[in-house]
Amino acid sequence: MNRDTASRLVRAGLVTGVVDAIFSSVLVTVFYHSTVTRLWQGVASVPLGKEALNGGTTMALIGLLLHFGVAFWWSAVFLLLYMRSARIRDLVASRYGMVKVAVLYGPFIWLVMSLAVIPLLAHRPPTINFRWWVQLLGHIPFVAIPIVASVSKGSGRRENPATHSGGYAQAQVT
């Protein structure tokens, strides 16, 4: 991984993790009348079990770390897709392109997480209710936009990775 690629990944993972953490924290405290500690304990409880809900600050911090791990994972997935696909790069560079891509990528992330990953780890089926729909839509501006914007930042409109100094495609040419 070259320096530019690593920089894009770090930027995307951190920005997405922070933006989504703020969104989630405001959502649970203002609209759902819960606490930030309970939010992150809930995240920790997915892989660690219901005991994490009573684990205090330690479990909340583990949940927050897991949250950032997931933000980095989905950032890495998009970065890989972005670097390998001229079609995605062109779409992102087009008029309203970040929004076009985010409208697809954000819900995709939530669908995979809520319908596959979380049920697999928590050993329970998803609950599709109002909050589920809020998350589905919230993943567009608070997850996908930060990922797409951070990954594409500094890219030219018609970036060609084969000619980009140190680019992925250049390293793959044999």
SULQUIVEN-V518577 format. One record per backbone hydrogen bond with DSSP energy under -1.0 kcal/mol. CO is the residue of the C=O (numbers start at 0). NH is the residue of the N-H. If there is no record, write none. Layout:
CO | NH
CO | NH
This chain:
1 | 5
2 | 6
3 | 7
4 | 8
5 | 9
6 | 10
7 | 11
8 | 12
9 | 13
10 | 14
11 | 15
12 | 16
13 | 17
14 | 18
15 | 19
16 | 20
17 | 21
18 | 22
19 | 23
20 | 24
21 | 25
22 | 26
23 | 27
24 | 28
25 | 29
26 | 30
26 | 31
27 | 33
34 | 38
35 | 39
36 | 40
37 | 41
38 | 42
39 | 43
40 | 44
42 | 45
43 | 47
44 | 48
48 | 51
49 | 52
50 | 53
51 | 54
54 | 58
55 | 59
56 | 60
57 | 61
58 | 62
59 | 63
60 | 64
61 | 65
62 | 66
63 | 67
64 | 68
65 | 69
66 | 70
67 | 71
68 | 72
69 | 73
70 | 74
71 | 75
72 | 76
73 | 77
74 | 78
75 | 79
76 | 80
77 | 81
78 | 82
79 | 83
80 | 84
84 | 88
85 | 89
86 | 90
87 | 91
88 | 92
93 | 96
95 | 99
96 | 100
97 | 101
98 | 102
100 | 104
101 | 105
103 | 107
104 | 108
105 | 109
106 | 110
107 | 111
108 | 112
109 | 113
110 | 114
111 | 115
111 | 116
112 | 117
115 | 119
116 | 120
117 | 121
118 | 122
128 | 132
129 | 133
130 | 134
131 | 135
132 | 136
133 | 137
134 | 138
136 | 139
137 | 141
138 | 143
139 | 144
142 | 146
143 | 147
144 | 148
145 | 149
146 | 150
147 | 151
148 | 152
151 | 154
155 | 158
159 | 162
159 | 163
163 | 166
166 | 170
167 | 171
168 | 172
